[in-house]
Amino acid sequence: MSGHLEHLGLEISTMPSNEKEEAKISCKCGVCELTLADGKSTVSFLCGCQDCRQALQWGFKNGGVKPDPLPRLYYMRSDIIDVKGRDKMIVVKLREDGRSRRIYCTNCYSILGVDHPGYKNNIFLNFPKHCINRGDLTVPLTAIVQMIDYSERIGPLPVEEVPVFHTFRFPPRACEMVLDPSSRKRLQRANGTD
């Protein structure tokens, strides 16, 4: 994934090792918990992909938090130093051929994190609304991603002034800036919602 982001001109924040601060990510009921050596998020996105919506909706149907149509996610460094409640965690793939693996608490169906082979054990994805993330989530919104799967039929179009990526599959036409009404109109046309 980082290769795609670098290709598209986005910087991933780096933090000197002397500024690391331990943090915990726990489920809503407190049974499961991950302790990170470095709790500072590296990047933040709003994600329009169908996979995120389906995975969060599955958790909600089983007792988790009701998802937003365009969920906010953060990437955290994969330096997990302690795990509590491992026996109450399950790893779920949406489909047999799916690549992302989501870790849920079986008591409250909080989603603690998402791993993908492309992350190469360096980072993992986290949805703070769907767990309790006590890390540093002050990194500003970086981009809105995977809007190829999103339209106004699902929820309101974003208004944040950050890059919008329809897909990472076709980098030359992947990015559109949402900075003014004409850009917003182009996004609506691209999604077939104008």
ZAMARGU-4260 file (C-alpha; in steps of 0.2 Angstrom, whole numbers, plus 5000, padded with zeros to 4 digits):
<rodrens>
0) 5000/5000/5000 | 5014/5012/5004 | 5020/5010/4987 | 5004/5017/4980 | 5003/5031/4992
5) 5021/5036/4987 | 5017/5035/4969 | 5002/5047/4971 | 5013/5060/4980 | 5007/5057/4998
10) 5019/5057/5012 | 5018/5045/5027 | 5023/5053/5043 | 5038/5046/5052 | 5042/5049/5070
15) 5059/5048/5078 | 5061/5032/5089 | 5064/5043/5105 | 5046/5050/5103 | 5037/5033/5105
20) 5023/5032/5118 | 5015/5016/5122 | 4996/5015/5119 | 4982/5002/5121 | 4968/4997/5109
25) 4954/4988/5117 | 4936/4981/5113 | 4921/4991/5119 | 4918/4978/5133 | 4936/4977/5139
30) 4939/4959/5137 | 4952/4961/5122 | 4966/4973/5122 | 4982/4976/5111 | 4996/4986/5119
35) 5007/4995/5106 | 5025/5001/5109 | 5021/5016/5098 | 5003/5022/5099 | 5005/5037/5087
40) 4994/5035/5071 | 5004/5037/5055 | 4990/5041/5042 | 4971/5044/5043 | 4958/5041/5029
45) 4940/5041/5026 | 4936/5025/5017 | 4923/5022/5004 | 4926/5004/5000 | 4913/4991/5000
50) 4924/4979/5011 | 4926/4991/5025 | 4907/4994/5025 | 4903/4976/5024 | 4915/4971/5038
55) 4909/4985/5050 | 4891/4980/5046 | 4894/4962/5050 | 4901/4967/5067 | 4886/4978/5070
60) 4874/4964/5066 | 4883/4953/5079 | 4882/4967/5092 | 4895/4979/5088 | 4894/4998/5085
65) 4883/5005/5070 | 4895/5010/5056 | 4896/5027/5047 | 4893/5026/5028 | 4911/5033/5026
70) 4921/5027/5041 | 4937/5035/5047 | 4952/5024/5049 | 4969/5026/5055 | 4985/5016/5052
75) 4995/5011/5067 | 5013/5004/5068 | 5012/4985/5070 | 5023/4985/5086 | 5011/4975/5097
80) 5020/4971/5113 | 5006/4963/5123 | 4989/4954/5119 | 4975/4952/5132 | 4960/4941/5129
85) 4967/4932/5114 | 4955/4918/5117 | 4940/4930/5114 | 4947/4936/5098 | 4943/4929/5081
90) 4950/4933/5064 | 4938/4935/5050 | 4940/4937/5031 | 4924/4943/5021 | 4927/4930/5007
95) 4937/4915/5004 | 4948/4924/4992 | 4949/4940/5003 | 4966/4946/5008 | 4961/4958/5023
100) 4960/4949/5040 | 4950/4958/5053 | 4951/4955/5072 | 4935/4955/5082 | 4931/4952/5100
105) 4918/4938/5101 | 4909/4946/5116 | 4905/4964/5109 | 4911/4962/5091 | 4922/4977/5092
110) 4935/4977/5078 | 4952/4979/5085 | 4962/4980/5069 | 4964/4975/5051 | 4979/4967/5043
115) 4983/4965/5024 | 4998/4956/5016 | 5002/4973/5008 | 5005/4980/5025 | 5020/4968/5027
120) 5019/4968/5046 | 5023/4986/5047 | 5006/4994/5050 | 4988/4989/5053 | 4972/4998/5050
125) 4961/5003/5065 | 4943/5010/5066 | 4943/5020/5083 | 4924/5022/5082 | 4923/5003/5083
130) 4935/5000/5098 | 4943/5010/5111 | 4960/5017/5104 | 4970/5026/5118 | 4984/5031/5105
135) 4988/5047/5098 | 4975/5050/5084 | 4980/5068/5081 | 4986/5065/5063 | 4975/5075/5051
140) 4964/5068/5038 | 4976/5063/5024 | 4964/5058/5010 | 4947/5050/5006 | 4950/5033/4997
145) 4941/5020/4987 | 4927/5031/4982 | 4924/5020/4967 | 4913/5009/4978 | 4904/5024/4986
150) 4889/5035/4980 | 4876/5047/4988 | 4864/5031/4989 | 4876/5025/5002 | 4878/5041/5012
155) 4883/5060/5010 | 4898/5064/4999 | 4913/5070/5008 | 4916/5089/5009 | 4934/5089/5017
160) 4947/5097/5007 | 4959/5083/5005 | 4964/5072/4990 | 4950/5060/4984 | 4956/5043/4977
165) 4943/5033/4967 | 4954/5018/4967 | 4972/5013/4969 | 4971/5001/4954 | 4973/5015/4941
170) 4985/5028/4948 | 4984/5040/4933 | 4966/5044/4935 | 4965/5039/4953 | 4965/5056/4961
175) 4953/5071/4961 | 4955/5086/4973 | 4939/5091/4982 | 4943/5110/4984 | 4928/5119/4976
180) 4911/5116/4969 | 4917/5112/4952 | 4928/5098/4959 | 4913/5092/4969 | 4903/5091/4953
185) 4917/5081/4945 | 4916/5068/4959 | 4898/5067/4958 | 4899/5064/4939 | 4913/5051/4942
190) 4901/5042/4954 | 4886/5043/4943 | 4877/5054/4956 | 4875/5071/4947
</rodrens>
